[in-house]
Amino acid sequence: MAVIVRSLSKFSLFMLLLLFSSGWTSKFVQATMLQKTWCVAKPSSDDSVLLGNINWACSQVDCTVIQKGCNCFYPNSLINHASVVMNLYYQTRGRNPWNCDFKSSALVVVTDPSYGNCIYPYL
């Protein structure tokens, strides 16, 4: 058993070194630093997942902007509200890819999703 664990550890270390030496990480960091990115909800996400994302994100960031009468209330839909608050979370946490996962229900996009008076911040 110990031999298997040591082998797996060596393999994991090898894969990690390969990932970093391949330049993928530095290319991703350079691309996100050079290009503006936003986080939005995947259109295929279930309503229950979107509602959970809204509730969780709003426990972390100020979600006033999606309240009735505010700039991002309309269209009054779960996918719209989820996208707005998921992006707020993503932006305030440094625009790391892991801050736009939301249990695989989100996408990082390079096209500004702002519309009308609803401005998706880029921080």
N, C-alpha and C positions, 0 to 999 in steps of 0.2 A: 504494500500500500504506500509506504514512504517513497519508493522508487517512482510510482505513478505521480504522486504529488510533486516530487522534484522535477519530473519530466514536464508536467503541466506548467509549473512555475517557470521553467526555462523556456518553454514554448510561448507562454504569455509574455514574458520579457522580450523574447525575440520579435513577436508580433508588434508589441508596443514600440520597440526601437525601429522596426520597419515602417510603421505608420509615421513616426516623427521624421525619420530620415528620408521618406519618400517626398516630403515637401507638401503633402496634402494639407497638413495643419497650417503651415505658414501661408499657403495659397488661400485657404479659407479665411484666415485672419486678415490677410491683405485685401481680399475681395470685400469683406464686410466693413473694413475700415474705409475703403475707397467708394463704396456704393451704399446708399441709404437702404435700410431694410425695415420692414414692418412685420408684425405678426397678426395673422387673421385666422379665423376659424375655418376648418375644412368644410366645404359645402355638404359633404357626405356625413357629417357628424349627427348623432342622435340628439334630439331635443333634451333628453335627460342629461347627457354629457355636457351640452352647452350650458344648461342651467347650473350644473355643478361647477363648470369653469367660471361662470359669472359670480356665483356665491364665493368661491375660493379667491378669485382675483380681487373681488371687492373687499375681502378681509385683509388684503395686502396693500391696496392702493385706493385712492379717492375716486369713486365711481359716480360722482355727482353729474358728470356730463351725459349720462344715459337716463337721468331722471326726467319725468314728464316736464316739458317746458324748456328743457336744455337742448343744446345744439345737436346732440347725437341721439336724441330719443327716437326720432323718425328716421327710417322706417322702424316701427315698433315691432321688432322681431327678435327672437332669440339669437339667430346667427349674427345679426347686426350688433346687438348689444354685447354679445360674447366677443366679437372681433374687436370692438372698441376697447373693452376692458382688458382683454388678453394682450393687446398691443400696449396699453398703459403699463401693464406688469412687465412685459418684455423690454420696453424702453427704459423703465426705471431700474431695471436689474442689469443693465449693461449690454443689451442686445446679444446675449450669448445664445447659441442654438438651443441649449437645454432650457432656457427660459421661455422658449416658444414650442414646447412639446405638448403640454396639457394632455398627457396620456395618449399621444399620437392623434390628437384632434385639431392640430393647428399647423399652419404653414408659414414659413418665412417668405415674404414676397418683396420684390424690388420695385414694384409699381405702387405709388402712393394711393392708398385706398380712401383718402379723404373725399368728401362729396359735399356740395353746398356749403353750409356753415359748420359742418362736422369735420373738424381738422384732426387727423390722426397725428399726434405729436411725433417728432423725431428728435430725441434728446441726445 
